[in-house]
Amino acid sequence: MALDFLKSKKNKDNEPVIEDDFVELDADMVEKEEKIVIRAETLSEFKDVEKVQEHLRNDRIVWVNIRPLKNKDMTDLKRAVKRLKKTVKAVDGDMAGVDEDWIITCPEYATIERTSDKVEG
């Protein structure tokens, strides 16, 4: 039978035989809790968006200060936000504006909880 190995083995006195199987464990294989890294970056010019994209690809949550670029060049800010949206979509992440000067982006393991406009009560 194919599952004969599941049957208990008995010695000549019809007593169960206990076979000790030992598994050697590596002491260094202890699971470590990983900390979540949250970065803060500032978009001073369009090329700064590359740093934010790299952090997102490396599974970091990034707070992005957009005020300097917004005050400098609104067209570059729109291009930067559009580029960030594409990267967030590619990593299956999330992105939201926090206020007029900050954006938060996160990779797939995190989600941004948004408040609704509807007041309960």
C-alpha positions as a Markdown table, in Angstrom:
| # | Residue | x | y | z |
|---|---|---|---|---|
| 1 | Met | 0.0 | 0.0 | 0.0 |
| 2 | Ala | 1.3 | 3.5 | -0.8 |
| 3 | Leu | 0.7 | 4.9 | 2.7 |
| 4 | Asp | 2.3 | 2.0 | 4.6 |
| 5 | Phe | 4.7 | 4.4 | 6.2 |
| 6 | Leu | 1.8 | 5.9 | 8.3 |
| 7 | Lys | 1.2 | 2.6 | 10.0 |
| 8 | Ser | 2.8 | 2.3 | 13.4 |
| 9 | Lys | 5.8 | 0.0 | 13.6 |
| 10 | Lys | 6.0 | -2.7 | 16.2 |
| 11 | Asn | 8.9 | -4.8 | 17.5 |
| 12 | Lys | 8.9 | -8.5 | 18.0 |
| 13 | Asp | 7.0 | -8.2 | 21.3 |
| 14 | Asn | 4.2 | -6.3 | 19.4 |
| 15 | Glu | 5.1 | -3.0 | 21.2 |
| 16 | Pro | 5.2 | 0.2 | 19.2 |
| 17 | Val | 8.6 | 1.3 | 18.1 |
| 18 | Ile | 9.4 | 5.0 | 18.6 |
| 19 | Glu | 11.8 | 6.3 | 16.0 |
| 20 | Asp | 13.4 | 9.6 | 16.8 |
| 21 | Asp | 13.9 | 11.9 | 13.9 |
| 22 | Phe | 16.0 | 14.9 | 14.7 |
| 23 | Val | 16.0 | 18.1 | 12.7 |
| 24 | Glu | 18.9 | 20.4 | 13.1 |
| 25 | Leu | 17.8 | 24.1 | 13.3 |
| 26 | Asp | 20.0 | 27.0 | 12.5 |
| 27 | Ala | 20.0 | 29.4 | 15.5 |
| 28 | Asp | 20.4 | 32.4 | 13.2 |
| 29 | Met | 17.0 | 31.7 | 11.5 |
| 30 | Val | 15.0 | 33.6 | 14.0 |
| 31 | Glu | 12.4 | 35.8 | 12.4 |
| 32 | Lys | 13.0 | 39.4 | 12.9 |
| 33 | Glu | 10.4 | 42.1 | 12.8 |
| 34 | Glu | 11.1 | 44.6 | 10.1 |
| 35 | Lys | 10.5 | 48.2 | 10.7 |
| 36 | Ile | 8.6 | 50.2 | 8.2 |
| 37 | Val | 10.6 | 53.0 | 6.7 |
| 38 | Ile | 8.9 | 56.4 | 6.2 |
| 39 | Arg | 10.8 | 59.0 | 4.2 |
| 40 | Ala | 10.3 | 62.7 | 3.8 |
| 41 | Glu | 11.4 | 64.3 | 0.5 |
| 42 | Thr | 11.1 | 67.7 | -1.0 |
| 43 | Leu | 10.4 | 68.5 | -4.6 |
| 44 | Ser | 12.5 | 71.6 | -5.3 |
| 45 | Glu | 12.7 | 70.8 | -9.0 |
| 46 | Phe | 11.3 | 68.2 | -11.4 |
| 47 | Lys | 14.2 | 65.8 | -11.2 |
| 48 | Asp | 13.7 | 65.4 | -7.5 |
| 49 | Val | 10.7 | 63.1 | -8.3 |
| 50 | Glu | 13.3 | 60.4 | -9.2 |
| 51 | Lys | 14.3 | 60.1 | -5.5 |
| 52 | Val | 10.7 | 59.6 | -4.5 |
| 53 | Gln | 10.1 | 57.0 | -7.2 |
| 54 | Glu | 13.2 | 55.1 | -6.0 |
| 55 | His | 12.0 | 55.1 | -2.4 |
| 56 | Leu | 8.6 | 53.8 | -3.5 |
| 57 | Arg | 10.2 | 51.0 | -5.5 |
| 58 | Asn | 12.1 | 50.1 | -2.3 |
| 59 | Asp | 8.9 | 49.7 | -0.4 |
| 60 | Arg | 9.1 | 53.0 | 1.6 |
| 61 | Ile | 6.3 | 55.3 | 2.5 |
| 62 | Val | 7.2 | 58.8 | 1.3 |
| 63 | Trp | 5.9 | 62.2 | 2.5 |
| 64 | Val | 6.5 | 64.6 | -0.3 |
| 65 | Asn | 6.7 | 68.4 | 0.3 |
| 66 | Ile | 5.6 | 70.0 | -3.0 |
| 67 | Arg | 5.6 | 73.6 | -1.8 |
| 68 | Pro | 9.0 | 74.6 | -3.3 |
| 69 | Leu | 8.2 | 73.2 | -6.8 |
| 70 | Lys | 4.6 | 74.6 | -6.6 |
| 71 | Asn | 6.0 | 78.1 | -5.9 |
| 72 | Lys | 8.6 | 77.8 | -8.6 |
| 73 | Asp | 6.9 | 76.1 | -11.6 |
| 74 | Met | 3.3 | 74.8 | -11.6 |
| 75 | Thr | 3.8 | 73.0 | -14.9 |
| 76 | Asp | 6.7 | 71.0 | -13.5 |
| 77 | Leu | 4.7 | 70.2 | -10.4 |
| 78 | Lys | 1.9 | 68.8 | -12.5 |
| 79 | Arg | 4.4 | 66.7 | -14.5 |
| 80 | Ala | 5.9 | 65.4 | -11.3 |
| 81 | Val | 2.6 | 64.5 | -9.7 |
| 82 | Lys | 1.6 | 62.7 | -13.0 |
| 83 | Arg | 4.9 | 60.8 | -12.9 |
| 84 | Leu | 4.4 | 59.8 | -9.3 |
| 85 | Lys | 0.9 | 58.6 | -10.0 |
| 86 | Lys | 2.3 | 56.3 | -12.7 |
| 87 | Thr | 4.9 | 54.9 | -10.3 |
| 88 | Val | 2.3 | 54.4 | -7.5 |
| 89 | Lys | 0.1 | 52.5 | -10.0 |
| 90 | Ala | 3.1 | 50.4 | -11.1 |
| 91 | Val | 3.9 | 49.3 | -7.5 |
| 92 | Asp | 0.2 | 48.8 | -6.8 |
| 93 | Gly | 0.4 | 51.5 | -4.1 |
| 94 | Asp | -1.6 | 54.5 | -3.0 |
| 95 | Met | -1.2 | 58.2 | -3.1 |
| 96 | Ala | -3.1 | 61.2 | -1.6 |
| 97 | Gly | -2.8 | 64.9 | -1.0 |
| 98 | Val | -2.7 | 65.7 | 2.6 |
| 99 | Asp | -3.0 | 69.5 | 2.2 |
| 100 | Glu | -1.9 | 72.1 | -0.3 |
| 101 | Asp | 1.8 | 71.4 | 0.3 |
| 102 | Trp | 2.1 | 67.7 | 1.1 |
| 103 | Ile | 1.5 | 64.4 | -0.7 |
| 104 | Ile | 1.8 | 61.0 | 0.8 |
| 105 | Thr | 2.7 | 58.0 | -1.3 |
| 106 | Cys | 3.0 | 54.4 | -0.2 |
| 107 | Pro | 3.7 | 50.9 | -1.8 |
| 108 | Glu | 1.3 | 48.0 | -1.9 |
| 109 | Tyr | 1.6 | 46.8 | 1.7 |
| 110 | Ala | 0.1 | 50.1 | 3.0 |
| 111 | Thr | -3.1 | 52.0 | 2.2 |
| 112 | Ile | -4.2 | 55.5 | 2.9 |
| 113 | Glu | -7.4 | 55.7 | 4.8 |
| 114 | Arg | -9.4 | 58.7 | 3.6 |
| 115 | Thr | -12.1 | 60.5 | 5.6 |
| 116 | Ser | -15.5 | 60.9 | 4.1 |
| 117 | Asp | -17.2 | 64.3 | 3.8 |
| 118 | Lys | -20.3 | 62.7 | 5.3 |
| 119 | Val | -20.7 | 63.6 | 9.0 |
| 120 | Glu | -22.3 | 60.8 | 11.1 |
| 121 | Gly | -24.5 | 61.6 | 14.0 |
